[in-house]
């Protein structure tokens, strides 16, 4: 569209005999404008907002399939935008749930962080070492996991496991580790997995669990960032800072609108549609590998 700014950095190309110039796989497709990037972010935020999540699971396949980022670059960009969304959501969430109520459950946060911080470091380390094709397949498998978690979380009433106190701590550490790995590899906050874990293991109501999940997600994402930065992978953010900022702004705007539309579409209709979107994205990623 005329007047839209193209967010693709200007790169010099060298002619290659008998071949067209090769565009680096980490660069967005040059036809994508600021409006398209903002709109994609808004759509993701809208979907996430309507189910009470950040929507990073839906953003990742767009970064790879629509905007042409390599898998690892997409994960890091997704992680950066997830971090922005969590930072915006945290004060709003704390306004809805009294800080005193959240503080009363600080052992839950500490317990999960004991595992998730280690998991985030390990997950990021594995991601940077994977071949691109392998990472695509891993991401596809994790999207299937997210689709299953989405359906189970929103179609069933989660009870509690009723574990004895001595068993809660090791189970919390183990669950936190697994969630940290998934969050680091996919570049997501992990709320879809954290919230049911907190409800099941620690018998916390789902509203408070949503706030606690943000407190676990924030330091977990920072640890993953620290690990990614060690291998130079973090440089993709500097190269595509404007792209990231515009899509993050769209995600936040969409999440706000999605929050206002919360309950307009019944879960019995919305959740299966979103799960199918994740499964279709998983198939495309697996084939892309």
C-alpha positions as CSV (number, residue, x, y, z in Angstrom):
1,X,0.0,0.0,0.0
2,X,1.3,3.4,-0.9
3,X,2.6,5.4,2.0
4,X,3.3,2.3,4.2
5,X,6.8,2.0,5.5
6,X,8.7,-1.1,4.6
7,X,10.4,-2.5,7.7
8,X,12.9,-4.5,5.9
9,X,16.5,-3.3,6.4
10,X,18.3,-2.1,3.3
11,X,20.9,-4.7,2.3
12,X,23.4,-4.7,-0.5
13,X,23.3,-7.8,-2.8
14,X,26.0,-9.3,-5.0
15,X,25.1,-10.8,-8.3
16,X,25.4,-14.6,-8.5
17,X,25.9,-16.1,-12.0
18,X,22.9,-18.0,-13.3
19,X,20.9,-17.4,-10.1
20,X,18.8,-14.7,-8.5
21,X,20.2,-12.9,-5.5
22,X,19.7,-14.9,-2.3
23,X,17.9,-13.1,0.5
24,X,19.2,-14.0,4.0
25,X,16.6,-16.3,5.6
26,X,16.4,-14.2,8.8
27,X,15.1,-11.1,6.8
28,X,11.4,-10.4,6.6
29,X,9.9,-10.5,3.1
30,X,10.4,-7.0,1.5
31,X,6.7,-6.8,0.5
32,X,5.6,-6.6,4.2
33,X,4.7,-3.1,5.3
34,X,4.3,-1.5,8.7
35,X,0.6,-1.8,8.4
36,X,0.8,-5.5,7.6
37,X,3.2,-6.1,10.5
38,X,1.0,-4.1,12.9
39,X,-2.1,-5.9,11.6
40,X,-0.6,-9.3,12.1
41,X,0.4,-8.4,15.7
42,X,-3.1,-7.1,16.4
43,X,-4.6,-10.3,15.1
44,X,-2.4,-12.4,17.4
45,X,-3.1,-10.1,20.3
46,X,-6.9,-10.3,19.6
47,X,-6.8,-14.1,19.6
48,X,-4.8,-14.2,22.8
49,X,-6.8,-11.6,24.5
50,X,-10.1,-13.4,23.9
51,X,-8.8,-16.5,25.7
52,X,-6.8,-14.6,28.4
53,X,-3.3,-15.3,27.0
54,X,-0.5,-13.3,25.2
55,X,-1.0,-15.2,21.9
56,X,2.7,-15.9,21.3
57,X,1.8,-19.4,20.1
58,X,0.0,-17.9,17.2
59,X,2.7,-15.3,16.5
60,X,5.5,-17.8,15.9
61,X,4.1,-19.4,12.8
62,X,3.4,-16.0,11.3
63,X,7.0,-14.9,11.8
64,X,8.2,-18.0,10.0
65,X,5.6,-18.6,7.4
66,X,4.3,-15.1,6.6
67,X,7.4,-12.9,7.2
68,X,10.1,-15.3,6.2
69,X,12.2,-15.4,9.4
70,X,14.5,-18.4,10.0
71,X,13.2,-20.6,12.9
72,X,15.8,-19.4,15.5
73,X,15.4,-15.7,14.6
74,X,11.6,-16.1,14.8
75,X,11.9,-17.7,18.3
76,X,14.0,-14.8,19.6
77,X,11.8,-12.1,18.1
78,X,8.8,-13.9,19.5
79,X,10.4,-14.1,22.9
80,X,11.1,-10.3,22.8
81,X,7.5,-9.5,21.9
82,X,6.2,-11.9,24.6
83,X,8.3,-10.1,27.1
84,X,6.8,-6.7,26.1
85,X,3.2,-8.2,26.4
86,X,4.0,-9.7,29.8
87,X,5.4,-6.4,31.1
88,X,2.2,-4.6,30.0
89,X,-0.1,-7.3,31.3
90,X,1.5,-7.6,34.7
91,X,0.5,-4.3,36.2
92,X,-3.0,-4.6,34.7
93,X,-3.3,-8.1,36.2
94,X,-2.1,-7.0,39.6
95,X,-4.8,-4.3,39.5
96,X,-7.4,-7.0,39.0
97,X,-6.0,-9.3,41.7
98,X,-4.9,-7.7,45.0
99,X,-1.1,-7.7,45.5
100,X,-1.6,-9.1,49.0
101,X,-3.4,-12.2,47.5
102,X,-0.6,-12.7,45.0
103,X,2.1,-12.2,47.7
104,X,0.5,-14.9,49.9
105,X,1.4,-17.5,47.3
106,X,5.1,-16.5,46.9
107,X,6.3,-20.1,47.7
108,X,4.5,-21.2,44.5
109,X,6.4,-18.7,42.4
110,X,9.7,-19.7,44.0
111,X,9.0,-23.4,43.6
112,X,8.3,-23.1,39.9
113,X,11.1,-20.7,39.3
114,X,13.6,-23.2,40.8
115,X,12.8,-25.4,37.8
116,X,11.8,-22.9,35.0
117,X,15.0,-20.9,35.2
118,X,17.1,-24.0,34.7
119,X,14.7,-25.1,32.0
120,X,14.9,-21.8,30.1
121,X,18.7,-21.9,30.1
122,X,18.7,-25.5,28.9
123,X,16.0,-24.9,26.3
124,X,17.8,-21.9,24.8
125,X,21.1,-23.8,24.7
126,X,19.4,-26.7,22.8
127,X,17.7,-24.3,20.4
128,X,20.9,-22.6,19.3
129,X,22.6,-25.9,18.7
130,X,19.8,-27.5,16.6
131,X,19.9,-27.7,12.9
132,X,17.2,-25.5,11.3
133,X,15.2,-28.5,10.0
134,X,15.3,-30.1,13.5
135,X,14.2,-26.9,15.2
136,X,11.2,-26.7,12.7
137,X,10.1,-30.2,13.7
138,X,10.5,-29.5,17.4
139,X,8.5,-26.3,17.1
140,X,5.8,-28.3,15.2
141,X,5.6,-30.9,17.9
142,X,5.4,-28.2,20.6
143,X,2.6,-26.5,18.7
144,X,0.6,-29.7,18.9
145,X,1.3,-29.8,22.7
146,X,0.0,-26.2,22.9
147,X,-3.1,-27.1,21.0
148,X,-3.8,-30.0,23.4
149,X,-3.1,-27.8,26.4
150,X,-5.5,-25.1,25.0
151,X,-8.3,-27.6,24.6
152,X,-7.8,-29.3,27.9
153,X,-7.5,-26.1,29.9
154,X,-10.6,-24.4,28.4
155,X,-12.9,-27.5,28.0
156,X,-12.5,-29.1,31.4
157,X,-12.7,-28.0,35.0
158,X,-9.3,-28.5,36.5
159,X,-9.4,-29.9,40.0
160,X,-6.3,-30.4,42.2
161,X,-4.1,-33.4,42.5
162,X,-4.1,-33.1,46.3
163,X,-0.4,-34.0,46.6
164,X,1.2,-34.1,50.1
165,X,3.4,-31.1,50.9
166,X,6.6,-33.1,50.6
167,X,5.6,-34.0,47.0
168,X,4.6,-30.6,45.8
169,X,8.2,-29.2,45.8
170,X,9.8,-31.8,43.5
171,X,6.8,-31.9,41.2
172,X,6.8,-28.1,41.0
173,X,10.5,-28.0,40.1
174,X,10.1,-30.8,37.5
175,X,7.0,-29.1,36.0
176,X,8.8,-25.7,36.0
177,X,11.8,-27.2,34.2
178,X,9.7,-28.6,31.4
179,X,7.7,-25.4,31.0
180,X,10.9,-23.4,31.0
181,X,12.3,-25.5,28.2
182,X,9.1,-25.2,26.1
183,X,8.9,-21.4,26.7
184,X,12.6,-20.9,25.7
185,X,12.4,-23.0,22.5
186,X,9.1,-21.5,21.3
187,X,9.7,-17.9,22.5
188,X,6.5,-17.9,24.5
189,X,5.6,-16.8,28.0
190,X,4.3,-20.3,28.9
191,X,1.0,-19.2,30.5
192,X,-1.0,-22.0,28.8
193,X,1.1,-24.5,30.7
194,X,1.8,-22.5,33.8
195,X,-1.8,-21.7,34.8
196,X,-3.1,-25.3,34.8
197,X,0.1,-26.5,36.6
198,X,-0.4,-23.9,39.4
199,X,-4.1,-24.9,39.7
200,X,-3.4,-28.7,39.7
201,X,-0.3,-28.8,41.9
202,X,-0.9,-26.0,44.4
203,X,-4.7,-25.7,44.5
204,X,-4.7,-22.0,43.6
205,X,-7.8,-20.5,42.0
206,X,-7.5,-19.8,38.3
207,X,-7.7,-16.0,38.5
208,X,-4.8,-15.8,41.0
209,X,-2.9,-18.5,39.0
210,X,-3.0,-16.1,36.0
211,X,-1.1,-13.5,38.0
212,X,1.3,-15.9,39.5
213,X,2.1,-17.3,36.0
214,X,3.2,-13.8,34.9
215,X,5.6,-13.5,37.9
216,X,7.1,-16.9,36.8
217,X,7.2,-16.0,33.1
218,X,9.1,-12.7,33.4
219,X,12.3,-14.0,35.0
220,X,12.1,-17.2,33.0
221,X,12.1,-15.2,29.7
222,X,15.0,-13.0,30.9
223,X,17.1,-16.1,31.6
224,X,16.4,-17.5,28.1
225,X,17.4,-14.1,26.7
226,X,20.6,-14.2,28.6
227,X,21.4,-17.6,27.2
228,X,20.5,-16.7,23.6
229,X,22.8,-13.6,23.9
230,X,25.8,-15.7,24.5
231,X,25.8,-17.1,21.0
232,X,25.2,-13.9,19.1
233,X,21.7,-14.9,18.3
234,X,20.4,-11.8,20.1
235,X,21.7,-9.7,17.2
236,X,18.5,-10.4,15.3
237,X,16.7,-8.0,17.6
238,X,19.0,-5.1,16.7
239,X,18.7,-5.8,13.0
240,X,14.9,-5.9,13.2
241,X,14.1,-3.6,16.1
242,X,11.5,-1.5,14.2
243,X,9.7,-4.6,13.0
244,X,9.6,-6.0,16.5
245,X,8.4,-2.7,18.0
246,X,5.6,-2.4,15.4
247,X,4.4,-6.0,15.9
248,X,4.6,-5.7,19.7
249,X,2.5,-2.5,19.5
250,X,-0.1,-4.4,17.4
251,X,0.0,-7.3,19.8
252,X,-0.8,-5.1,22.8
253,X,-3.5,-3.2,21.0
254,X,-5.1,-6.5,19.9
255,X,-4.8,-8.0,23.4
256,X,-6.7,-5.0,24.8
257,X,-9.4,-5.4,22.3
258,X,-9.5,-9.1,22.8
259,X,-9.9,-8.6,26.5
260,X,-12.9,-6.4,25.9
261,X,-14.4,-9.1,23.6
262,X,-13.7,-11.8,26.3
263,X,-16.8,-13.9,26.5
264,X,-18.4,-12.6,23.2
265,X,-17.5,-15.9,21.4
266,X,-18.2,-19.0,23.5
267,X,-15.3,-21.2,24.3
268,X,-17.0,-24.2,22.7
269,X,-16.6,-22.4,19.4
270,X,-13.5,-20.4,19.8
271,X,-11.1,-23.0,21.4
272,X,-11.5,-25.7,18.7
273,X,-10.9,-23.1,16.0
274,X,-7.7,-21.8,17.7
275,X,-6.6,-25.4,18.3
276,X,-7.1,-26.2,14.6
277,X,-5.0,-23.1,13.7
278,X,-2.2,-24.4,15.8
279,X,-2.4,-27.8,14.3
280,X,-2.4,-26.5,10.8
281,X,0.6,-24.3,11.6
282,X,2.4,-27.3,13.1
283,X,1.9,-29.3,9.9
284,X,3.2,-26.4,7.8
285,X,6.2,-26.1,10.0
286,X,7.0,-29.8,9.8
287,X,6.7,-29.7,6.0
288,X,8.9,-26.5,5.9
289,X,11.6,-28.5,7.7
